[in-house]
């Protein structure tokens, strides 16, 4: 059977249309992706990973990424519980757990999560004082994560972590904190000196009681002190008469010291 040129052209276009339809019907999604399919507006479900078929014109699908997404929350002006204005920025880590909810429950889950993160950041940190914001950042990160995770759960999104990046304080507050830190260091140094003097006074009191109980020990301490003085140059030692023979010993010690220096 010999086909006419017109028939051959018609067959060619028919085959071409079939190839185009088949090509548009075959779709592939990666392991970390899912395709949420709608047929004439009705939800069919999520397909993937791998190869799946859709009906051209009738079916429409939305591709959803299941990997962890990082959202950078821009700086937010926050007034803390003790009425201090600070600028805080943070990072949100989340992933889509239910692709069907992420497509049907919210219009744009990426944008919605970012805006919700900004709101939660202002609300939670606004209930904290400045000292908590600076010293208890890990606890605040946990509170932010739990709060945001509860709010995004109806969207099929799991918030894995919220981390505060930076807290910018006003210049006046920085100067006040520097003065406070300096005053705190001065207070600690004075306490250390006072504690040292207290310990020294206790030891000296114990030594005085020991010398009072043992007068001989006191006389020996006096002798040792005079001997130490005798070692210095250009010093004249006047020994009290009450020392008795100890004065002679001190004189001898002075001579010995002079010979050592010679």
C-alpha positions in Angstrom: 0.0 0.0 0.0 1.4 3.2 -1.2 0.7 6.3 1.0 0.2 9.6 -0.6 2.3 12.6 0.5 -0.6 14.0 2.4 -1.2 10.8 4.3 2.5 10.6 5.1 2.5 14.1 6.5 -0.6 13.4 8.6 1.0 10.2 10.0 4.1 12.1 10.8 2.2 14.8 12.7 0.2 12.1 14.5 3.3 10.3 15.6 4.9 13.6 16.7 1.8 14.5 18.8 1.9 11.1 20.4 5.6 11.5 21.3 4.9 15.0 22.7 2.0 13.6 24.8 4.1 10.8 26.2 7.0 13.1 26.9 4.8 15.4 28.8 3.2 12.5 30.7 6.4 11.1 32.1 7.9 12.9 35.0 10.8 12.1 37.4 11.4 13.4 40.9 14.6 12.8 42.9 14.9 10.9 46.2 14.6 14.1 48.2 11.5 15.4 46.3 7.8 14.6 46.1 5.2 15.6 43.5 1.8 16.6 44.8 -0.7 15.9 41.9 -4.0 17.5 41.3 -6.5 16.2 38.6 -9.0 18.7 37.5 -8.5 20.6 40.8 -8.9 17.5 43.0 -6.0 16.2 45.1 -4.7 12.8 44.1 -1.8 12.6 46.5 2.0 12.7 46.5 4.1 10.7 44.1 7.8 9.9 44.1 10.6 9.4 44.3 11.4 8.1 40.8 9.2 7.9 37.7 5.5 8.7 37.6 2.9 9.5 35.0 0.4 12.3 34.7 -2.3 13.1 32.2 -1.5 16.1 30.1 -3.8 19.2 30.5 -5.8 17.3 33.1 -3.2 16.8 35.8 -1.1 19.5 37.5 1.6 18.8 40.0 3.7 20.8 42.5 7.2 19.7 43.4 8.2 19.8 47.1 11.7 19.6 48.4 12.0 17.5 51.6 15.5 18.6 52.5 16.3 20.8 55.4 15.7 24.5 54.5 17.7 27.4 56.1 15.8 30.7 56.5 17.7 33.7 57.6 15.5 35.9 59.8 16.5 39.6 59.3 17.3 41.9 62.2 14.2 42.6 64.4 13.9 45.5 66.7 12.8 44.0 70.0 12.0 45.6 73.3 12.9 43.3 76.2 10.9 42.8 79.4 13.1 45.4 81.2 12.5 48.0 78.4 15.8 47.8 76.5 15.7 48.0 72.7 17.9 45.5 70.9 18.3 44.3 67.3 18.3 40.5 67.0 18.6 38.2 64.0 18.3 34.5 63.9 18.4 31.4 61.6 15.6 28.8 61.2 16.2 25.2 60.1 13.1 23.2 59.0 12.0 20.5 56.7 8.7 19.4 55.0 7.4 16.3 56.7 4.0 16.2 54.9 4.2 17.5 51.3 0.4 17.4 50.9 -0.2 19.7 53.9 2.6 22.0 52.8 0.9 22.5 49.5 -2.8 22.5 50.5 -2.7 24.0 54.0 -0.7 27.2 53.2 -0.2 29.2 50.1 3.6 29.6 50.3 5.1 27.6 53.2 8.6 29.1 52.7 7.4 32.7 52.9 4.9 31.9 55.7 7.5 30.2 57.8 9.9 33.1 57.5 7.2 35.7 58.5 6.1 33.5 61.4 9.6 33.1 62.6 10.0 36.9 62.8 6.8 37.1 64.8 7.8 34.4 67.2 11.2 35.9 67.6 9.7 39.2 68.7 7.1 37.6 71.0 9.4 35.2 72.8 12.4 37.5 73.3 10.1 40.4 74.2 9.1 38.3 77.3 12.7 37.9 78.4 15.0 40.4 80.2 18.3 41.6 78.7 20.4 39.4 81.0 18.6 36.3 79.9 19.0 37.3 76.3 22.7 37.6 76.7 23.5 34.7 79.1 20.7 32.1 78.4 20.7 32.0 74.7 20.6 28.2 74.5 17.4 28.1 76.5 15.8 30.8 74.4 16.7 28.9 71.2 14.9 25.8 72.6 11.8 28.0 73.4 11.8 29.5 70.0 12.2 26.1 68.3 9.3 24.5 70.3 7.0 27.5 69.8 7.6 27.7 66.0 7.4 23.9 65.6 3.9 23.9 67.2 2.7 26.7 65.0 4.0 25.2 61.8 2.8 21.6 62.5 -0.6 22.1 60.7 1.4 22.9 57.6 3.3 19.6 57.7 6.5 21.3 58.6 9.0 20.2 61.3 11.2 23.0 62.7 14.4 21.3 63.8 16.2 24.3 65.2 16.1 28.1 65.7 19.4 29.8 66.5 19.9 33.4 67.6 22.8 34.8 65.5 23.6 38.2 67.0 22.3 40.6 69.6 23.1 44.3 68.8 22.9 46.6 71.8 22.7 50.4 71.8 26.0 52.3 72.3 24.8 53.8 75.6 24.0 50.3 76.9 27.4 49.0 75.9 29.1 51.9 77.9 26.8 51.2 80.9 27.7 47.5 80.8 31.4 48.3 80.5 31.1 50.5 83.6 29.2 47.8 85.4 31.8 45.1 84.6 34.6 47.4 85.8 32.8 48.1 89.0 32.2 44.4 89.5 36.0 43.7 89.0 36.8 46.4 91.5 34.4 44.9 94.0 35.9 41.5 93.6 39.4 42.8 94.0 38.5 44.6 97.3 36.8 41.5 98.6 39.9 39.4 97.9 42.2 42.0 99.7 39.8 42.1 102.6 39.7 38.3 102.9 43.5 38.2 102.7 43.8 40.7 105.6 41.2 38.8 107.6 43.1 35.5 107.2 46.4 37.3 108.0 44.9 38.8 111.2 43.6 35.4 112.3 47.1 33.8 111.8 48.8 36.7 113.6 46.3 36.3 116.5 47.1 32.6 116.7 50.8 33.4 116.7 50.4 35.9 119.5 48.5 33.4 121.6 51.3 30.9 121.0 54.0 33.4 122.0 52.0 34.3 125.1 51.9 30.6 126.2 55.6 30.1 125.4 57.7 33.2 126.4 60.9 31.4 125.4 59.6 31.2 121.8 59.0 34.9 121.9 62.6 35.6 123.0 63.9 33.3 120.2 61.8 35.2 117.7 63.3 38.5 119.0 66.8 37.1 118.7 66.1 36.0 115.1 64.8 39.4 114.2 67.8 41.2 115.7 70.1 38.8 113.8 68.4 39.5 110.6 68.7 43.3 111.2 72.4 42.8 112.0 73.0 41.5 108.5 72.2 44.9 107.0 75.0 47.4 106.4 75.4 50.7 108.3 73.1 49.7 111.1 73.8 50.1 114.8 72.0 47.6 117.1 71.2 48.8 120.6 70.3 45.6 122.6 68.1 46.3 125.7 69.7 45.4 129.0 66.8 43.1 129.7 68.2 40.7 127.1 71.2 39.9 129.3 73.4 37.4 127.6 71.3 37.6 124.5 72.9 41.0 123.8 76.3 39.4 123.7 75.0 36.8 121.3 73.6 39.5 119.1 77.0 41.3 119.1 78.7 38.1 118.0 76.1 37.7 115.3 76.8 41.2 114.0 80.6 40.4 113.8 79.8 37.2 111.9 77.6 39.2 109.5 80.4 41.7 108.9 82.9 38.9 108.1 80.4 37.4 105.7 80.1 40.8 103.9 83.9 41.2 103.9 
